[in-house]
Amino acid sequence: MKPLDRETEREGSRDIKKSTAQLYQESRLAQKRLNAMLKFLPDPVFVFSLNNTVEYINPAFERVFGWTLAEVKGKNIRFIPDHLIGQARQGMKLLFRNRLVHDFETQRYTKDGRILDIVINGSILFDEHDKAVGQVLILRDMTVEKRMAKTNQIMFRISRALHSYEKLGDLIALITGEIKALIAVEGAFILLADQKKDQLYFFQPVSGTRNRKKNLRKSNFRQTRALPGMCIRQESP
């Protein structure tokens, strides 16, 4: 081999090493930037493999859902409500068919058993050969926003109906029904305060009657003997 050929070969080798090192540094820098972005992203991020085991969750996921990365890495988080498992499967089919999903509304459990209304945006992860290797999902907690929207709707319905009710008991029945619908309970009552008489009272339906709006009984007790009365006096819950 001629000296010129050897020198050209050495230069080519150095260029390859330099290029490899540069790509490695660029890759590490890109990874650091990605990690920083995920760390400070306000919405929960959930990265998992094709067998549904967790590869990464960001701090927002830990804060909203309660699990830490150390607890769930390499495991399957079972936080889909039973009645939504079919919907989740359809969502996964949609994700793989389109390679991404936008504004998929559903619900998920937290570690302590609360159920959250969430909106999912996600994408399939591919390797350098364009082969699917996992999924990344962003899960935005919409629980408070949806509850506030529902509360505003209920307040609007109540305010619109105020002029139609002459008796306080009838109005209380309407408001109580709306509150029961809002918080999804079978029973509820509104506690009223009479500061002059130092009494708390509420209306309850009389048993054995059909028209609960027209058959309400007023029950009262002394404000000073009840915890709600203490809260009212102290102006704190």
ABEGO torsion letter per residue (X at the ends): XBAAAAAAAAAAAAAAAAAAAAAAAAAAAAAAAAAAAAAABABBBBBBBAAGBBABBBAAAAAAAGBBAAAABGBBBBABBAAAAAAAAAAAAAAAAAGBBBGBBBBBBBAAGBBBBBBBBBBBBBBAAGBBAEBBBBBBBAAAAAAAAAAAAAAAAAAAAAAABABAAAAAAAAAAAAAAAAGBABBBBBBBBAAAGBBBBBBBBBGBABAAABBBBBBBBAAABAAAAAAAAGBX
